[in-house]
Amino acid sequence: MIKIKRTTILVLTFSVAICTFWACQKDSSTAKTVVLRYAHVGVENEPQTRYAAELADLVREHTAGKIKITVFPNSQLGNTSEMVDAVKTGSIAMAHHDFASVGKLYPDISVFNAPYIYRNSEHALRATNPQTSPVLKELNQRLIEKAGIRIIGSFYRGARQLTANFPVYSPADLRG
C-alpha cells in the first residue's frame, strides 16, 4: 500500500510541476518562485495532512525550490464547499476533499462516494485513480469541461460510517 501512495504523490508532484511551469514560466533564467496554496479540512496529525506536507516537500525538491506548495489544514481557507469554489476561481491551487463535495459542480462525480461500491481499499484506489480508471477519466474530462477543475489524485481514508435510527446490516436494509 505504501508503494501506491508514494507513486500517487510522485504523479501529483510531476503533474503540478509540469502544469505550473508550462502555465507560469516565460524564461527560466528570470523565473520567480511560484507559490501554490493547498487546502483541506484535516487536522494536523491526520494522514492527509502528512501526505500534503510530503507532496509539498517533493515538489520543492524536484523543482529546485521554484515551486512551493503552502499547505493549509484545519479548514483554514474554508469548508469543503468553499474550497471547491476557491479552486474553481483559482484562489486555491489544490484542495483535498471527497467526490461528493465536487459534485456541486458536476453531480455525476459523486458516484465515487456511494456506499458499498468498493470491495476493499485496493479496489477503491484503483477505481478512483484519475490516471488509470476509465470511468474516472471520462467523468474527470466532463468535470474539466463543465467546471474548469480536475481531479489529479486520490487518497483512501477508509470506509465511511452510516448513522441510522434502525439496524443496518446490508445495503438491502437501506431500501425504502
C-alpha positions as CSV (number, residue, x, y, z in Angstrom):
1,M,0.0,0.0,0.0
2,I,2.9,2.4,0.8
3,K,4.2,2.0,-2.8
4,I,0.8,3.0,-4.2
5,K,0.7,6.1,-2.0
6,R,4.3,7.1,-2.9
7,T,3.5,6.6,-6.6
8,T,0.4,8.8,-6.3
9,I,2.4,11.5,-4.6
10,L,5.1,11.4,-7.3
11,V,2.4,11.6,-10.1
12,L,0.9,14.6,-8.3
13,T,4.3,16.2,-7.9
14,F,5.2,16.0,-11.5
15,S,1.7,16.9,-12.7
16,V,1.8,20.1,-10.6
17,A,5.3,20.9,-11.6
18,I,4.7,20.4,-15.3
19,C,1.4,22.3,-15.4
20,T,2.8,25.2,-13.3
21,F,5.9,25.6,-15.3
22,W,4.0,25.4,-18.6
23,A,1.4,28.0,-17.5
24,C,3.6,30.4,-15.5
25,Q,7.1,30.3,-16.8
26,K,8.3,32.7,-19.5
27,D,12.0,32.4,-19.2
28,S,13.7,30.0,-16.9
29,S,16.5,32.5,-16.2
30,T,14.1,35.1,-14.8
31,A,11.6,32.7,-13.2
32,K,10.5,33.5,-9.7
33,T,9.3,31.0,-7.2
34,V,5.7,30.0,-7.8
35,V,3.7,29.6,-4.6
36,L,0.6,27.3,-4.7
37,R,-2.0,27.0,-2.0
38,Y,-3.2,23.5,-1.0
39,A,-6.1,23.5,1.4
40,H,-8.0,20.7,3.2
41,V,-10.2,20.1,6.3
42,G,-7.9,17.6,8.0
43,V,-6.3,18.3,11.4
44,E,-2.5,18.4,11.9
45,N,-1.9,14.7,12.7
46,E,-4.2,13.1,10.1
47,P,-2.7,11.2,7.1
48,Q,-4.0,13.7,4.6
49,T,-2.0,16.5,6.3
50,R,1.1,14.4,6.4
51,Y,0.7,13.5,2.7
52,A,0.1,17.1,1.8
53,A,3.3,18.1,3.6
54,E,5.2,15.3,1.8
55,L,3.8,16.4,-1.6
56,A,5.0,20.0,-0.8
57,D,8.5,18.7,0.1
58,L,8.7,16.6,-3.0
59,V,7.6,19.4,-5.3
60,R,10.1,21.8,-3.8
61,E,12.8,19.2,-4.1
62,H,12.1,18.2,-7.7
63,T,11.7,21.8,-8.9
64,A,14.8,23.1,-7.1
65,G,12.6,25.3,-5.0
66,K,11.0,27.0,-8.0
67,I,7.6,25.8,-6.9
68,K,6.5,26.0,-3.3
69,I,3.2,24.5,-2.0
70,T,1.9,26.0,1.2
71,V,-0.5,23.6,3.0
72,F,-3.5,25.0,4.9
73,P,-5.0,22.2,7.0
74,N,-7.8,22.5,9.6
75,S,-10.3,24.3,7.2
76,Q,-8.2,27.4,7.4
77,L,-9.3,28.5,4.0
78,G,-12.9,27.4,4.3
79,N,-15.1,24.4,4.5
80,T,-15.2,21.8,1.7
81,S,-17.8,23.7,-0.3
82,E,-15.9,26.9,-0.1
83,M,-12.6,25.2,-1.1
84,V,-14.3,23.7,-4.2
85,D,-15.4,27.3,-5.1
86,A,-11.9,28.6,-4.4
87,V,-10.2,26.0,-6.6
88,K,-12.7,26.9,-9.4
89,T,-11.9,30.6,-9.1
90,G,-8.1,30.0,-8.8
91,S,-7.6,31.4,-5.3
92,I,-6.6,27.9,-4.1
93,A,-4.5,25.7,-6.5
94,M,-5.4,22.4,-4.9
95,A,-7.8,21.1,-2.3
96,H,-8.4,17.7,-0.8
97,H,-11.9,16.6,-0.2
98,D,-14.4,13.9,-1.1
99,F,-16.0,13.4,-4.5
100,A,-19.4,14.5,-3.1
101,S,-18.0,18.0,-2.5
102,V,-17.0,18.3,-6.1
103,G,-20.5,17.0,-7.0
104,K,-21.9,20.5,-6.5
105,L,-20.1,21.4,-9.8
106,Y,-20.7,18.1,-11.6
107,P,-23.2,15.8,-9.8
108,D,-22.1,12.6,-11.7
109,I,-18.7,12.6,-10.0
110,S,-20.5,12.0,-6.7
111,V,-20.9,8.3,-7.6
112,F,-17.5,7.6,-6.3
113,N,-18.8,8.4,-2.8
114,A,-21.6,5.9,-3.0
115,P,-21.7,3.3,-0.1
116,Y,-20.8,-0.3,-0.7
117,I,-19.3,0.1,-4.2
118,Y,-15.7,-0.8,-3.2
119,R,-14.7,-4.4,-2.2
120,N,-11.6,-3.1,-0.3
121,S,-9.1,-0.3,-0.1
122,E,-7.1,-1.5,-3.2
123,H,-10.4,-1.6,-5.3
124,A,-11.2,1.9,-4.0
125,L,-7.8,3.2,-5.0
126,R,-7.9,1.6,-8.5
127,A,-11.4,2.9,-9.1
128,T,-10.6,6.5,-8.1
129,N,-7.2,6.8,-9.8
130,P,-7.6,9.6,-12.4
131,Q,-4.6,8.3,-14.4
132,T,-5.8,4.7,-14.8
133,S,-9.6,4.4,-14.1
134,P,-11.5,4.6,-17.4
135,V,-14.7,5.7,-15.6
136,L,-13.0,8.4,-13.6
137,K,-11.0,9.5,-16.7
138,E,-14.3,10.0,-18.6
139,L,-16.1,11.8,-15.7
140,N,-13.0,13.9,-15.0
141,Q,-13.0,15.1,-18.6
142,R,-16.6,16.2,-18.2
143,L,-15.7,17.9,-14.9
144,I,-12.9,19.8,-16.7
145,E,-15.3,20.9,-19.5
146,K,-18.2,21.8,-17.2
147,A,-16.4,23.3,-14.2
148,G,-12.8,24.0,-15.2
149,I,-11.3,21.9,-12.5
150,R,-9.8,18.4,-12.4
151,I,-9.2,15.6,-10.0
152,I,-5.4,14.9,-10.0
153,G,-5.2,12.2,-7.4
154,S,-7.0,10.2,-4.8
155,F,-6.4,9.3,-1.2
156,Y,-8.2,6.5,0.6
157,R,-9.2,7.3,4.2
158,G,-11.2,4.2,4.9
159,A,-14.9,3.4,4.8
160,R,-17.5,5.9,5.8
161,Q,-19.8,5.5,8.7
162,L,-23.5,5.3,8.4
163,T,-25.8,6.6,11.2
164,A,-29.4,5.4,11.3
165,N,-32.2,5.0,13.9
166,F,-32.7,1.4,12.8
167,P,-30.3,-1.6,12.4
168,V,-28.3,-1.7,9.1
169,Y,-26.6,-5.0,8.3
170,S,-26.5,-4.9,4.5
171,P,-27.3,-2.5,1.6
172,A,-30.8,-4.1,1.5
173,D,-31.6,-2.6,4.9
174,L,-31.4,0.9,3.4
175,R,-34.2,0.3,0.8
176,G,-37.4,2.2,1.1
